[in-house]
Amino acid sequence: MTLTVPTRKPPTTAEPVFSVSGLWKVFGPKPERVPADPELSALAPAELRSRTGCTAAVRDVSFDVRKGEVFVVMGLSGSGKSTLVRCLTRLIEPTAGTIAIDGEDVRAMDRARLRELRRHRAAMVFQHFGLLPHRTVLDNVAYGLEIQGVGRSERRERAAEFVAKVGLAGMEKRRPGQLSGGQRQRVGLARALVVDPEVLLFDEPFSALDPLIRRDMQDEVARLHREEGRTMVFITHDLSEALKLGDRIALMRDGRVVQLGTPEEIVGAPADDYVREFVRDVPREQVLTCRTAMRPACAEDAAHGPALRPEATVAEAIEAVARAGAPARVMDQGRCLGVIDHDRLLGVVAGVTPEAPAGTAPAATAVGDAPAPAGTSTAPAMTAGDAPTPAAGTRTAGNAPAPAPAAESAPATRETAPGEHRPAPGGHRPAPGEHRPAPGERRPASEAPAGGTREAV
Ligand SMILES: Nc1ncnc2c1ncn2[C@@H]1O[C@H](COP(=O)(O)OP(=O)(O)OP(=O)(O)O)[C@@H](O)[C@H]1O
């Protein structure tokens, strides 16, 4: 699998735009009895179908989409992705549960309010974007403004701005038939963007595009997100697309969200065998970060070696360590959080957690980024008081790793306290002076992805 996962900002903890709780969508006769009856709601999909004739496309799903994040809904065909996202704006009527946008109850909205929701607040970009064939590119983009009643000259001016923004300047007068598939998709994107929605909902927008154009469009979405910080919900069944674009990923199976977390959490700590199978071929070094891979620093290595940010990928660390010929320091605001050496790098690539080198004492030290001049005393070794302390509610050393969260209700992500060592997702948090592989984190070498499947960033 080729993967180009950008170094990303830590996941936002901003307030939710969408809040979804206990959501069900059941197709079939008398659908509301399924979520209401614990016996029926516990049935496996095939049994539910044979006993009731119903399909539970979405089963008791809860999550928040936070302001400014790209929230990816991923899963195999038929897992319920489209149904779930269509429920958000009631393009499909939910059977049970609650949905709120900015605190407003979506299920209580009347038709006019719903229309307003779909036109102004949560615009959908479809795979088949339904461009109007007899209109020019400019008029297709302006269409969304036209239904909003914006005057002709203003809407043409704004449309031209968004045509340029998606890289189609000069093509304003063409008709959709004179465009390639990728260009048409850009028109669809500009048409959704021009109405300035709070949230963009993408339903597998690029799955019909050939791989190169697809990558182009993914980059376009990533760029727009970077520049505008717009909240996006993005459906895909393509893992590399999910890892590339998603700040967080909800992985669906048979209508349920089986895991919700950052790409790093999904790849580093699959919640079950299904997720593990999904992420098996992912080049871990391109997803896992230095914060996850590092070991505690000793006093002497806290002052030497190349400096990396905690969010840098292990792939970046491999390059830095190879160039310097020495372990890299993971630095945050002048503080050495830990060290990444060859053992750690190999451990990530092989999918195993290396044992600590004998005698390694952890040292989290407040030192400058610049290496200490030769002959000066190195930074002081960490005192007990400096020890990275787990934030309240997190695991402490020695605890078995908590199973990765099955849904939003579990703490899929959390902010890291300043100076705190963030544990490998599902992995281990070493106690001071201790290195222990986390149970369940160690993968047998036979399971490690073959070297041949990996490609450089
Ligand atoms: N109108 C409907 N009536 C009955 N069953 C439906 C209906 N729409 C969807 N389903 C069923 O609900 C389940 C989820 O479908 P959905 O389209 O949400 O999945 P998906 O993950 O988006 O799939 P894909 O990736 O193929 O688009 C499937 O079993 C599907 O057959």
The ligand as a Gaussian input file, in Angstrom:
#p B3LYP/6-31G(d) Opt

LIG

0 1
 N      -33.656000       1.728000       0.775000
 C      -33.177000       0.616000       1.312000
 N      -33.979000      -0.420000       1.577000
 C      -33.516000      -1.549000       2.140000
 N      -32.223000      -1.735000       2.492000
 C      -31.371000      -0.734000       2.244000
 C      -31.801000       0.480000       1.643000
 N      -30.706000       1.310000       1.527000
 C      -29.662000       0.613000       2.034000
 N      -30.063000      -0.600000       2.461000
 C      -29.228000      -1.625000       3.068000
 O      -28.566000      -1.026000       4.182000
 C      -27.239000      -1.507000       4.302000
 C      -26.279000      -0.340000       4.313000
 O      -26.300000       0.275000       3.042000
 P      -25.422000       1.568000       2.713000
 O      -25.720000       1.983000       1.320000
 O      -25.606000       2.562000       3.773000
 O      -23.955000       0.963000       2.811000
 P      -22.564000       1.595000       2.349000
 O      -21.583000       1.222000       3.388000
 O      -22.733000       3.030000       2.034000
 O      -22.292000       0.774000       1.019000
 P      -21.549000       1.215000      -0.337000
 O      -20.106000       1.435000       0.027000
 O      -21.731000       0.018000      -1.218000
 O      -22.231000       2.442000      -0.843000
 C      -27.052000      -2.476000       3.153000
 O      -27.274000      -3.778000       3.625000
 C      -28.112000      -2.079000       2.160000
 O      -28.496000      -3.172000       1.377000

